[in-house]
């Protein structure tokens, strides 16, 4: 059963493809989206990653919470 993760503190240059590639190291990524402002198109510096299993989601949280990407420390938790 897929589990959605909330990823915060992304830099403005971080793309959905980068996040998908990063999280794919621990399991199958069902979907990945970095949220952008509708008017400006600029990143809101957070996104969602949906992992294919609870095990993959837990491993992603453990591995990437606190991970540095583009000079920013990622915060990863289960989406509510």
N, CA, C and O atoms as a Maestro MAE file, in Angstrom:
{
 s_m_m2io_version
 :::
 2.0.0
}

f_m_ct {
 s_m_title
 :::
 protein
 m_atom[320] {
  # First column is atom index #
  i_m_mmod_type
  r_m_x_coord
  r_m_y_coord
  r_m_z_coord
  i_m_residue_number
  s_m_chain_name
  s_m_pdb_residue_name
  s_m_pdb_atom_name
  i_m_atomic_number
  :::
  1 25 0.841 -1.187 0.000 1 A "UNK " " N  " 7
  2 3 0.000 0.000 0.000 1 A "UNK " " CA " 6
  3 2 0.886 1.250 0.000 1 A "UNK " " C  " 6
  4 15 1.773 1.366 0.845 1 A "UNK " " O  " 8
  5 25 0.667 2.182 -0.925 2 A "UNK " " N  " 7
  6 3 1.508 3.383 -1.019 2 A "UNK " " CA " 6
  7 2 1.425 4.268 0.230 2 A "UNK " " C  " 6
  8 15 0.386 4.355 0.883 2 A "UNK " " O  " 8
  9 25 2.548 4.918 0.538 3 A "UNK " " N  " 7
  10 3 2.628 5.833 1.676 3 A "UNK " " CA " 6
  11 2 3.176 7.157 1.166 3 A "UNK " " C  " 6
  12 15 4.210 7.191 0.499 3 A "UNK " " O  " 8
  13 25 2.476 8.259 1.483 4 A "UNK " " N  " 7
  14 3 2.882 9.579 1.021 4 A "UNK " " CA " 6
  15 2 3.739 10.262 2.083 4 A "UNK " " C  " 6
  16 15 3.386 10.298 3.261 4 A "UNK " " O  " 8
  17 25 4.871 10.800 1.638 5 A "UNK " " N  " 7
  18 3 5.783 11.530 2.515 5 A "UNK " " CA " 6
  19 2 5.768 13.013 2.171 5 A "UNK " " C  " 6
  20 15 5.594 13.394 1.014 5 A "UNK " " O  " 8
  21 25 5.951 13.836 3.187 6 A "UNK " " N  " 7
  22 3 6.024 15.286 3.060 6 A "UNK " " CA " 6
  23 2 7.492 15.661 3.189 6 A "UNK " " C  " 6
  24 15 8.129 15.323 4.187 6 A "UNK " " O  " 8
  25 25 8.035 16.349 2.201 7 A "UNK " " N  " 7
  26 3 9.448 16.719 2.188 7 A "UNK " " CA " 6
  27 2 9.538 18.245 2.226 7 A "UNK " " C  " 6
  28 15 9.014 18.925 1.344 7 A "UNK " " O  " 8
  29 25 10.205 18.777 3.252 8 A "UNK " " N  " 7
  30 3 10.260 20.213 3.496 8 A "UNK " " CA " 6
  31 2 11.705 20.708 3.462 8 A "UNK " " C  " 6
  32 15 12.648 19.934 3.624 8 A "UNK " " O  " 8
  33 25 11.856 22.006 3.248 9 A "UNK " " N  " 7
  34 3 13.136 22.714 3.267 9 A "UNK " " CA " 6
  35 2 13.960 22.422 2.011 9 A "UNK " " C  " 6
  36 15 15.182 22.286 2.071 9 A "UNK " " O  " 8
  37 25 13.269 22.331 0.883 10 A "UNK " " N  " 7
  38 3 13.953 22.165 -0.396 10 A "UNK " " CA " 6
  39 2 14.496 23.527 -0.846 10 A "UNK " " C  " 6
  40 15 13.933 24.569 -0.512 10 A "UNK " " O  " 8
  41 25 15.573 23.504 -1.593 11 A "UNK " " N  " 7
  42 3 16.057 24.748 -2.175 11 A "UNK " " CA " 6
  43 2 15.194 25.056 -3.394 11 A "UNK " " C  " 6
  44 15 14.506 24.173 -3.906 11 A "UNK " " O  " 8
  45 25 15.226 26.295 -3.859 12 A "UNK " " N  " 7
  46 3 14.397 26.675 -5.009 12 A "UNK " " CA " 6
  47 2 14.774 25.931 -6.275 12 A "UNK " " C  " 6
  48 15 13.930 25.733 -7.149 12 A "UNK " " O  " 8
  49 25 16.042 25.511 -6.391 13 A "UNK " " N  " 7
  50 3 16.461 24.831 -7.626 13 A "UNK " " CA " 6
  51 2 16.200 23.328 -7.633 13 A "UNK " " C  " 6
  52 15 16.420 22.678 -8.655 13 A "UNK " " O  " 8
  53 25 15.737 22.760 -6.517 14 A "UNK " " N  " 7
  54 3 15.466 21.324 -6.456 14 A "UNK " " CA " 6
  55 2 14.256 20.984 -7.319 14 A "UNK " " C  " 6
  56 15 13.216 21.639 -7.239 14 A "UNK " " O  " 8
  57 25 14.407 19.950 -8.144 15 A "UNK " " N  " 7
  58 3 13.329 19.543 -9.052 15 A "UNK " " CA " 6
  59 2 12.684 18.243 -8.582 15 A "UNK " " C  " 6
  60 15 13.243 17.517 -7.760 15 A "UNK " " O  " 8
  61 25 11.504 17.965 -9.115 16 A "UNK " " N  " 7
  62 3 10.816 16.707 -8.824 16 A "UNK " " CA " 6
  63 2 11.655 15.520 -9.280 16 A "UNK " " C  " 6
  64 15 11.685 14.486 -8.613 16 A "UNK " " O  " 8
  65 25 12.334 15.665 -10.414 17 A "UNK " " N  " 7
  66 3 13.175 14.582 -10.934 17 A "UNK " " CA " 6
  67 2 14.311 14.272 -9.968 17 A "UNK " " C  " 6
  68 15 14.617 13.103 -9.735 17 A "UNK " " O  " 8
  69 25 14.942 15.299 -9.403 18 A "UNK " " N  " 7
  70 3 16.018 15.079 -8.424 18 A "UNK " " CA " 6
  71 2 15.508 14.333 -7.202 18 A "UNK " " C  " 6
  72 15 16.143 13.390 -6.730 18 A "UNK " " O  " 8
  73 25 14.364 14.757 -6.694 19 A "UNK " " N  " 7
  74 3 13.792 14.117 -5.504 19 A "UNK " " CA " 6
  75 2 13.410 12.672 -5.824 19 A "UNK " " C  " 6
  76 15 13.658 11.774 -5.019 19 A "UNK " " O  " 8
  77 25 12.810 12.442 -6.990 20 A "UNK " " N  " 7
  78 3 12.444 11.079 -7.400 20 A "UNK " " CA " 6
  79 2 13.684 10.198 -7.464 20 A "UNK " " C  " 6
  80 15 13.678 9.077 -6.955 20 A "UNK " " O  " 8
  81 25 14.745 10.698 -8.086 21 A "UNK " " N  " 7
  82 3 15.982 9.928 -8.197 21 A "UNK " " CA " 6
  83 2 16.577 9.621 -6.823 21 A "UNK " " C  " 6
  84 15 17.038 8.506 -6.578 21 A "UNK " " O  " 8
  85 25 16.565 10.608 -5.932 22 A "UNK " " N  " 7
  86 3 17.111 10.432 -4.587 22 A "UNK " " CA " 6
  87 2 16.339 9.352 -3.827 22 A "UNK " " C  " 6
  88 15 16.945 8.439 -3.266 22 A "UNK " " O  " 8
  89 25 15.017 9.447 -3.803 23 A "UNK " " N  " 7
  90 3 14.196 8.525 -3.039 23 A "UNK " " CA " 6
  91 2 14.142 7.136 -3.679 23 A "UNK " " C  " 6
  92 15 13.869 6.151 -2.993 23 A "UNK " " O  " 8
  93 25 14.397 7.053 -4.977 24 A "UNK " " N  " 7
  94 3 14.421 5.756 -5.663 24 A "UNK " " CA " 6
  95 2 15.546 4.862 -5.156 24 A "UNK " " C  " 6
  96 15 15.522 3.652 -5.379 24 A "UNK " " O  " 8
  97 25 16.525 5.441 -4.481 25 A "UNK " " N  " 7
  98 3 17.634 4.662 -3.927 25 A "UNK " " CA " 6
  99 2 17.173 3.716 -2.824 25 A "UNK " " C  " 6
  100 15 17.868 2.748 -2.513 25 A "UNK " " O  " 8
  101 25 16.006 3.982 -2.226 26 A "UNK " " N  " 7
  102 3 15.526 3.126 -1.130 26 A "UNK " " CA " 6
  103 2 14.274 2.328 -1.475 26 A "UNK " " C  " 6
  104 15 13.857 1.475 -0.691 26 A "UNK " " O  " 8
  105 25 13.673 2.584 -2.619 27 A "UNK " " N  " 7
  106 3 12.466 1.849 -2.995 27 A "UNK " " CA " 6
  107 2 11.792 2.456 -4.205 27 A "UNK " " C  " 6
  108 15 12.287 3.419 -4.791 27 A "UNK " " O  " 8
  109 25 10.667 1.890 -4.570 28 A "UNK " " N  " 7
  110 3 9.921 2.353 -5.738 28 A "UNK " " CA " 6
  111 2 9.132 3.609 -5.387 28 A "UNK " " C  " 6
  112 15 8.370 3.629 -4.420 28 A "UNK " " O  " 8
  113 25 9.328 4.662 -6.190 29 A "UNK " " N  " 7
  114 3 8.598 5.917 -6.021 29 A "UNK " " CA " 6
  115 2 7.390 5.877 -6.950 29 A "UNK " " C  " 6
  116 15 7.536 5.806 -8.171 29 A "UNK " " O  " 8
  117 25 6.200 5.923 -6.364 30 A "UNK " " N  " 7
  118 3 4.954 5.908 -7.149 30 A "UNK " " CA " 6
  119 2 4.708 7.264 -7.801 30 A "UNK " " C  " 6
  120 15 4.299 7.337 -8.959 30 A "UNK " " O  " 8
  121 25 4.960 8.348 -7.043 31 A "UNK " " N  " 7
  122 3 4.785 9.698 -7.572 31 A "UNK " " CA " 6
  123 2 5.669 10.656 -6.773 31 A "UNK " " C  " 6
  124 15 6.070 10.377 -5.643 31 A "UNK " " O  " 8
  125 25 5.954 11.783 -7.397 32 A "UNK " " N  " 7
  126 3 6.799 12.788 -6.753 32 A "UNK " " CA " 6
  127 2 6.432 14.152 -7.320 32 A "UNK " " C  " 6
  128 15 6.335 14.321 -8.536 32 A "UNK " " O  " 8
  129 25 6.230 15.128 -6.431 33 A "UNK " " N  " 7
  130 3 5.865 16.460 -6.901 33 A "UNK " " CA " 6
  131 2 6.439 17.517 -5.972 33 A "UNK " " C  " 6
  132 15 6.174 17.516 -4.770 33 A "UNK " " O  " 8
  133 25 7.230 18.421 -6.543 34 A "UNK " " N  " 7
  134 3 7.669 19.619 -5.831 34 A "UNK " " CA " 6
  135 2 6.607 20.669 -6.121 34 A "UNK " " C  " 6
  136 15 6.274 20.907 -7.282 34 A "UNK " " O  " 8
  137 25 6.074 21.296 -5.085 35 A "UNK " " N  " 7
  138 3 4.970 22.242 -5.234 35 A "UNK " " CA " 6
  139 2 5.505 23.614 -5.642 35 A "UNK " " C  " 6
  140 15 6.458 24.132 -5.060 35 A "UNK " " O  " 8
  141 25 4.857 24.187 -6.665 36 A "UNK " " N  " 7
  142 3 5.256 25.504 -7.175 36 A "UNK " " CA " 6
  143 2 4.107 26.492 -7.009 36 A "UNK " " C  " 6
  144 15 2.938 26.106 -7.020 36 A "UNK " " O  " 8
  145 25 4.448 27.761 -6.856 37 A "UNK " " N  " 7
  146 3 3.470 28.836 -6.786 37 A "UNK " " CA " 6
  147 2 2.779 28.963 -8.149 37 A "UNK " " C  " 6
  148 15 3.451 28.967 -9.180 37 A "UNK " " O  " 8
  149 25 1.485 29.063 -8.163 38 A "UNK " " N  " 7
  150 3 0.738 29.127 -9.427 38 A "UNK " " CA " 6
  151 2 1.064 30.380 -10.241 38 A "UNK " " C  " 6
  152 15 1.177 30.320 -11.465 38 A "UNK " " O  " 8
  153 25 1.210 31.498 -9.564 39 A "UNK " " N  " 7
  154 3 1.430 32.752 -10.275 39 A "UNK " " CA " 6
  155 2 2.860 32.918 -10.759 39 A "UNK " " C  " 6
  156 15 3.086 33.265 -11.918 39 A "UNK " " O  " 8
  157 25 3.826 32.674 -9.885 40 A "UNK " " N  " 7
  158 3 5.229 32.920 -10.244 40 A "UNK " " CA " 6
  159 2 5.925 31.692 -10.834 40 A "UNK " " C  " 6
  160 15 6.926 31.821 -11.539 40 A "UNK " " O  " 8
  161 25 5.395 30.506 -10.543 41 A "UNK " " N  " 7
  162 3 6.037 29.286 -11.002 41 A "UNK " " CA " 6
  163 2 7.239 28.882 -10.159 41 A "UNK " " C  " 6
  164 15 7.873 27.863 -10.430 41 A "UNK " " O  " 8
  165 25 7.555 29.673 -9.141 42 A "UNK " " N  " 7
  166 3 8.701 29.389 -8.269 42 A "UNK " " CA " 6
  167 2 8.331 28.322 -7.247 42 A "UNK " " C  " 6
  168 15 7.184 28.222 -6.811 42 A "UNK " " O  " 8
  169 25 9.323 27.535 -6.881 43 A "UNK " " N  " 7
  170 3 9.125 26.469 -5.907 43 A "UNK " " CA " 6
  171 2 8.692 27.031 -4.557 43 A "UNK " " C  " 6
  172 15 9.195 28.063 -4.112 43 A "UNK " " O  " 8
  173 25 7.761 26.345 -3.918 44 A "UNK " " N  " 7
  174 3 7.359 26.706 -2.556 44 A "UNK " " CA " 6
  175 2 8.244 26.001 -1.534 44 A "UNK " " C  " 6
  176 15 8.033 26.119 -0.327 44 A "UNK " " O  " 8
  177 25 9.244 25.262 -2.036 45 A "UNK " " N  " 7
  178 3 10.283 24.624 -1.230 45 A "UNK " " CA " 6
  179 2 9.770 23.461 -0.381 45 A "UNK " " C  " 6
  180 15 10.327 23.159 0.675 45 A "UNK " " O  " 8
  181 25 8.707 22.815 -0.853 46 A "UNK " " N  " 7
  182 3 8.264 21.570 -0.239 46 A "UNK " " CA " 6
  183 2 7.640 20.703 -1.324 46 A "UNK " " C  " 6
  184 15 7.321 21.172 -2.416 46 A "UNK " " O  " 8
  185 25 7.475 19.430 -0.994 47 A "UNK " " N  " 7
  186 3 6.877 18.528 -1.967 47 A "UNK " " CA " 6
  187 2 6.398 17.251 -1.316 47 A "UNK " " C  " 6
  188 15 6.473 17.081 -0.099 47 A "UNK " " O  " 8
  189 25 5.902 16.353 -2.155 48 A "UNK " " N  " 7
  190 3 5.372 15.076 -1.703 48 A "UNK " " CA " 6
  191 2 5.995 13.953 -2.514 48 A "UNK " " C  " 6
  192 15 6.173 14.066 -3.727 48 A "UNK " " O  " 8
  193 25 6.323 12.869 -1.826 49 A "UNK " " N  " 7
  194 3 6.839 11.670 -2.476 49 A "UNK " " CA " 6
  195 2 5.981 10.505 -2.006 49 A "UNK " " C  " 6
  196 15 5.799 10.306 -0.805 49 A "UNK " " O  " 8
  197 25 5.454 9.733 -2.957 50 A "UNK " " N  " 7
  198 3 4.651 8.574 -2.604 50 A "UNK " " CA " 6
  199 2 5.475 7.319 -2.879 50 A "UNK " " C  " 6
  200 15 5.808 7.011 -4.024 50 A "UNK " " O  " 8
  201 25 5.794 6.601 -1.800 51 A "UNK " " N  " 7
  202 3 6.564 5.357 -1.899 51 A "UNK " " CA " 6
  203 2 5.594 4.189 -2.004 51 A "UNK " " C  " 6
  204 15 4.465 4.272 -1.522 51 A "UNK " " O  " 8
  205 25 6.032 3.096 -2.632 52 A "UNK " " N  " 7
  206 3 5.133 1.975 -2.896 52 A "UNK " " CA " 6
  207 2 4.819 1.102 -1.687 52 A "UNK " " C  " 6
  208 15 3.909 0.275 -1.747 52 A "UNK " " O  " 8
  209 25 5.560 1.270 -0.586 53 A "UNK " " N  " 7
  210 3 5.306 0.436 0.595 53 A "UNK " " CA " 6
  211 2 5.668 1.174 1.880 53 A "UNK " " C  " 6
  212 15 6.420 2.149 1.869 53 A "UNK " " O  " 8
  213 25 5.121 0.690 2.972 54 A "UNK " " N  " 7
  214 3 5.432 1.248 4.294 54 A "UNK " " CA " 6
  215 2 6.916 1.085 4.594 54 A "UNK " " C  " 6
  216 15 7.534 1.989 5.157 54 A "UNK " " O  " 8
  217 25 7.500 -0.060 4.225 55 A "UNK " " N  " 7
  218 3 8.921 -0.314 4.486 55 A "UNK " " CA " 6
  219 2 9.799 0.690 3.750 55 A "UNK " " C  " 6
  220 15 10.741 1.233 4.328 55 A "UNK " " O  " 8
  221 25 9.495 0.938 2.481 56 A "UNK " " N  " 7
  222 3 10.273 1.902 1.697 56 A "UNK " " CA " 6
  223 2 10.115 3.312 2.265 56 A "UNK " " C  " 6
  224 15 11.082 4.071 2.322 56 A "UNK " " O  " 8
  225 25 8.907 3.660 2.682 57 A "UNK " " N  " 7
  226 3 8.662 4.986 3.257 57 A "UNK " " CA " 6
  227 2 9.445 5.163 4.551 57 A "UNK " " C  " 6
  228 15 10.053 6.210 4.773 57 A "UNK " " O  " 8
  229 25 9.433 4.139 5.408 58 A "UNK " " N  " 7
  230 3 10.176 4.226 6.667 58 A "UNK " " CA " 6
  231 2 11.670 4.353 6.417 58 A "UNK " " C  " 6
  232 15 12.353 5.128 7.088 58 A "UNK " " O  " 8
  233 25 12.178 3.592 5.451 59 A "UNK " " N  " 7
  234 3 13.605 3.671 5.127 59 A "UNK " " CA " 6
  235 2 13.950 5.048 4.557 59 A "UNK " " C  " 6
  236 15 15.001 5.603 4.878 59 A "UNK " " O  " 8
  237 25 13.078 5.603 3.718 60 A "UNK " " N  " 7
  238 3 13.309 6.935 3.151 60 A "UNK " " CA " 6
  239 2 13.329 7.994 4.249 60 A "UNK " " C  " 6
  240 15 14.184 8.879 4.248 60 A "UNK " " O  " 8
  241 25 12.384 7.900 5.189 61 A "UNK " " N  " 7
  242 3 12.361 8.864 6.302 61 A "UNK " " CA " 6
  243 2 13.656 8.787 7.097 61 A "UNK " " C  " 6
  244 15 14.257 9.809 7.430 61 A "UNK " " O  " 8
  245 25 14.077 7.567 7.395 62 A "UNK " " N  " 7
  246 3 15.288 7.374 8.188 62 A "UNK " " CA " 6
  247 2 16.530 7.880 7.451 62 A "UNK " " C  " 6
  248 15 17.399 8.516 8.049 62 A "UNK " " O  " 8
  249 25 16.607 7.594 6.156 63 A "UNK " " N  " 7
  250 3 17.800 7.942 5.388 63 A "UNK " " CA " 6
  251 2 17.859 9.421 4.993 63 A "UNK " " C  " 6
  252 15 18.938 10.015 5.004 63 A "UNK " " O  " 8
  253 25 16.716 10.022 4.644 64 A "UNK " " N  " 7
  254 3 16.738 11.365 4.063 64 A "UNK " " CA " 6
  255 2 16.312 12.484 5.003 64 A "UNK " " C  " 6
  256 15 16.509 13.654 4.673 64 A "UNK " " O  " 8
  257 25 15.738 12.174 6.154 65 A "UNK " " N  " 7
  258 3 15.459 13.230 7.127 65 A "UNK " " CA " 6
  259 2 16.806 13.695 7.671 65 A "UNK " " C  " 6
  260 15 17.533 12.921 8.295 65 A "UNK " " O  " 8
  261 25 17.133 14.958 7.432 66 A "UNK " " N  " 7
  262 3 18.435 15.487 7.840 66 A "UNK " " CA " 6
  263 2 19.475 15.449 6.726 66 A "UNK " " C  " 6
  264 15 20.595 15.926 6.903 66 A "UNK " " O  " 8
  265 25 19.105 14.881 5.573 67 A "UNK " " N  " 7
  266 3 20.004 14.798 4.412 67 A "UNK " " CA " 6
  267 2 20.204 16.194 3.817 67 A "UNK " " C  " 6
  268 15 19.251 16.968 3.720 67 A "UNK " " O  " 8
  269 25 21.429 16.516 3.422 68 A "UNK " " N  " 7
  270 3 21.728 17.811 2.818 68 A "UNK " " CA " 6
  271 2 21.610 17.721 1.299 68 A "UNK " " C  " 6
  272 15 22.194 16.834 0.676 68 A "UNK " " O  " 8
  273 25 20.851 18.643 0.707 69 A "UNK " " N  " 7
  274 3 20.679 18.717 -0.743 69 A "UNK " " CA " 6
  275 2 20.672 20.186 -1.146 69 A "UNK " " C  " 6
  276 15 19.838 20.960 -0.677 69 A "UNK " " O  " 8
  277 25 21.602 20.566 -2.016 70 A "UNK " " N  " 7
  278 3 21.749 21.961 -2.453 70 A "UNK " " CA " 6
  279 2 21.919 22.911 -1.258 70 A "UNK " " C  " 6
  280 15 21.416 24.035 -1.274 70 A "UNK " " O  " 8
  281 25 22.624 22.455 -0.237 71 A "UNK " " N  " 7
  282 3 22.883 23.302 0.920 71 A "UNK " " CA " 6
  283 2 21.742 23.408 1.910 71 A "UNK " " C  " 6
  284 15 21.834 24.168 2.873 71 A "UNK " " O  " 8
  285 25 20.686 22.676 1.700 72 A "UNK " " N  " 7
  286 3 19.535 22.684 2.605 72 A "UNK " " CA " 6
  287 2 19.399 21.322 3.283 72 A "UNK " " C  " 6
  288 15 19.664 20.287 2.672 72 A "UNK " " O  " 8
  289 25 18.989 21.332 4.540 73 A "UNK " " N  " 7
  290 3 18.776 20.087 5.277 73 A "UNK " " CA " 6
  291 2 17.316 19.674 5.143 73 A "UNK " " C  " 6
  292 15 16.417 20.368 5.618 73 A "UNK " " O  " 8
  293 25 17.094 18.542 4.496 74 A "UNK " " N  " 7
  294 3 15.728 18.067 4.256 74 A "UNK " " CA " 6
  295 2 15.068 17.601 5.546 74 A "UNK " " C  " 6
  296 15 15.717 17.067 6.445 74 A "UNK " " O  " 8
  297 25 13.774 17.818 5.607 75 A "UNK " " N  " 7
  298 3 12.948 17.275 6.688 75 A "UNK " " CA " 6
  299 2 11.908 16.396 6.017 75 A "UNK " " C  " 6
  300 15 11.161 16.860 5.155 75 A "UNK " " O  " 8
  301 25 11.856 15.135 6.405 76 A "UNK " " N  " 7
  302 3 10.958 14.168 5.780 76 A "UNK " " CA " 6
  303 2 10.087 13.529 6.844 76 A "UNK " " C  " 6
  304 15 10.586 13.035 7.854 76 A "UNK " " O  " 8
  305 25 8.779 13.542 6.612 77 A "UNK " " N  " 7
  306 3 7.840 12.918 7.534 77 A "UNK " " CA " 6
  307 2 6.642 12.409 6.736 77 A "UNK " " C  " 6
  308 15 6.453 12.775 5.576 77 A "UNK " " O  " 8
  309 25 5.854 11.576 7.363 78 A "UNK " " N  " 7
  310 3 4.666 11.068 6.681 78 A "UNK " " CA " 6
  311 2 3.664 12.200 6.522 78 A "UNK " " C  " 6
  312 15 3.426 12.965 7.457 78 A "UNK " " O  " 8
  313 25 3.079 12.305 5.333 79 A "UNK " " N  " 7
  314 3 2.070 13.341 5.068 79 A "UNK " " CA " 6
  315 2 0.816 13.038 5.876 79 A "UNK " " C  " 6
  316 15 0.437 11.881 6.056 79 A "UNK " " O  " 8
  317 25 0.192 14.082 6.348 80 A "UNK " " N  " 7
  318 3 -1.032 13.924 7.149 80 A "UNK " " CA " 6
  319 2 -2.245 14.339 6.354 80 A "UNK " " C  " 6
  320 15 -3.366 14.276 6.859 80 A "UNK " " O  " 8
  :::
 }
 m_bond[319] {
  # First column is bond index #
  i_m_from
  i_m_to
  i_m_order
  :::
  1 1 2 1
  2 2 3 1
  3 3 4 2
  4 3 5 1
  5 5 6 1
  6 6 7 1
  7 7 8 2
  8 7 9 1
  9 9 10 1
  10 10 11 1
  11 11 12 2
  12 11 13 1
  13 13 14 1
  14 14 15 1
  15 15 16 2
  16 15 17 1
  17 17 18 1
  18 18 19 1
  19 19 20 2
  20 19 21 1
  21 21 22 1
  22 22 23 1
  23 23 24 2
  24 23 25 1
  25 25 26 1
  26 26 27 1
  27 27 28 2
  28 27 29 1
  29 29 30 1
  30 30 31 1
  31 31 32 2
  32 31 33 1
  33 33 34 1
  34 34 35 1
  35 35 36 2
  36 35 37 1
  37 37 38 1
  38 38 39 1
  39 39 40 2
  40 39 41 1
  41 41 42 1
  42 42 43 1
  43 43 44 2
  44 43 45 1
  45 45 46 1
  46 46 47 1
  47 47 48 2
  48 47 49 1
  49 49 50 1
  50 50 51 1
  51 51 52 2
  52 51 53 1
  53 53 54 1
  54 54 55 1
  55 55 56 2
  56 55 57 1
  57 57 58 1
  58 58 59 1
  59 59 60 2
  60 59 61 1
  61 61 62 1
  62 62 63 1
  63 63 64 2
  64 63 65 1
  65 65 66 1
  66 66 67 1
  67 67 68 2
  68 67 69 1
  69 69 70 1
  70 70 71 1
  71 71 72 2
  72 71 73 1
  73 73 74 1
  74 74 75 1
  75 75 76 2
  76 75 77 1
  77 77 78 1
  78 78 79 1
  79 79 80 2
  80 79 81 1
  81 81 82 1
  82 82 83 1
  83 83 84 2
  84 83 85 1
  85 85 86 1
  86 86 87 1
  87 87 88 2
  88 87 89 1
  89 89 90 1
  90 90 91 1
  91 91 92 2
  92 91 93 1
  93 93 94 1
  94 94 95 1
  95 95 96 2
  96 95 97 1
  97 97 98 1
  98 98 99 1
  99 99 100 2
  100 99 101 1
  101 101 102 1
  102 102 103 1
  103 103 104 2
  104 103 105 1
  105 105 106 1
  106 106 107 1
  107 107 108 2
  108 107 109 1
  109 109 110 1
  110 110 111 1
  111 111 112 2
  112 111 113 1
  113 113 114 1
  114 114 115 1
  115 115 116 2
  116 115 117 1
  117 117 118 1
  118 118 119 1
  119 119 120 2
  120 119 121 1
  121 121 122 1
  122 122 123 1
  123 123 124 2
  124 123 125 1
  125 125 126 1
  126 126 127 1
  127 127 128 2
  128 127 129 1
  129 129 130 1
  130 130 131 1
  131 131 132 2
  132 131 133 1
  133 133 134 1
  134 134 135 1
  135 135 136 2
  136 135 137 1
  137 137 138 1
  138 138 139 1
  139 139 140 2
  140 139 141 1
  141 141 142 1
  142 142 143 1
  143 143 144 2
  144 143 145 1
  145 145 146 1
  146 146 147 1
  147 147 148 2
  148 147 149 1
  149 149 150 1
  150 150 151 1
  151 151 152 2
  152 151 153 1
  153 153 154 1
  154 154 155 1
  155 155 156 2
  156 155 157 1
  157 157 158 1
  158 158 159 1
  159 159 160 2
  160 159 161 1
  161 161 162 1
  162 162 163 1
  163 163 164 2
  164 163 165 1
  165 165 166 1
  166 166 167 1
  167 167 168 2
  168 167 169 1
  169 169 170 1
  170 170 171 1
  171 171 172 2
  172 171 173 1
  173 173 174 1
  174 174 175 1
  175 175 176 2
  176 175 177 1
  177 177 178 1
  178 178 179 1
  179 179 180 2
  180 179 181 1
  181 181 182 1
  182 182 183 1
  183 183 184 2
  184 183 185 1
  185 185 186 1
  186 186 187 1
  187 187 188 2
  188 187 189 1
  189 189 190 1
  190 190 191 1
  191 191 192 2
  192 191 193 1
  193 193 194 1
  194 194 195 1
  195 195 196 2
  196 195 197 1
  197 197 198 1
  198 198 199 1
  199 199 200 2
  200 199 201 1
  201 201 202 1
  202 202 203 1
  203 203 204 2
  204 203 205 1
  205 205 206 1
  206 206 207 1
  207 207 208 2
  208 207 209 1
  209 209 210 1
  210 210 211 1
  211 211 212 2
  212 211 213 1
  213 213 214 1
  214 214 215 1
  215 215 216 2
  216 215 217 1
  217 217 218 1
  218 218 219 1
  219 219 220 2
  220 219 221 1
  221 221 222 1
  222 222 223 1
  223 223 224 2
  224 223 225 1
  225 225 226 1
  226 226 227 1
  227 227 228 2
  228 227 229 1
  229 229 230 1
  230 230 231 1
  231 231 232 2
  232 231 233 1
  233 233 234 1
  234 234 235 1
  235 235 236 2
  236 235 237 1
  237 237 238 1
  238 238 239 1
  239 239 240 2
  240 239 241 1
  241 241 242 1
  242 242 243 1
  243 243 244 2
  244 243 245 1
  245 245 246 1
  246 246 247 1
  247 247 248 2
  248 247 249 1
  249 249 250 1
  250 250 251 1
  251 251 252 2
  252 251 253 1
  253 253 254 1
  254 254 255 1
  255 255 256 2
  256 255 257 1
  257 257 258 1
  258 258 259 1
  259 259 260 2
  260 259 261 1
  261 261 262 1
  262 262 263 1
  263 263 264 2
  264 263 265 1
  265 265 266 1
  266 266 267 1
  267 267 268 2
  268 267 269 1
  269 269 270 1
  270 270 271 1
  271 271 272 2
  272 271 273 1
  273 273 274 1
  274 274 275 1
  275 275 276 2
  276 275 277 1
  277 277 278 1
  278 278 279 1
  279 279 280 2
  280 279 281 1
  281 281 282 1
  282 282 283 1
  283 283 284 2
  284 283 285 1
  285 285 286 1
  286 286 287 1
  287 287 288 2
  288 287 289 1
  289 289 290 1
  290 290 291 1
  291 291 292 2
  292 291 293 1
  293 293 294 1
  294 294 295 1
  295 295 296 2
  296 295 297 1
  297 297 298 1
  298 298 299 1
  299 299 300 2
  300 299 301 1
  301 301 302 1
  302 302 303 1
  303 303 304 2
  304 303 305 1
  305 305 306 1
  306 306 307 1
  307 307 308 2
  308 307 309 1
  309 309 310 1
  310 310 311 1
  311 311 312 2
  312 311 313 1
  313 313 314 1
  314 314 315 1
  315 315 316 2
  316 315 317 1
  317 317 318 1
  318 318 319 1
  319 319 320 2
  :::
 }
}
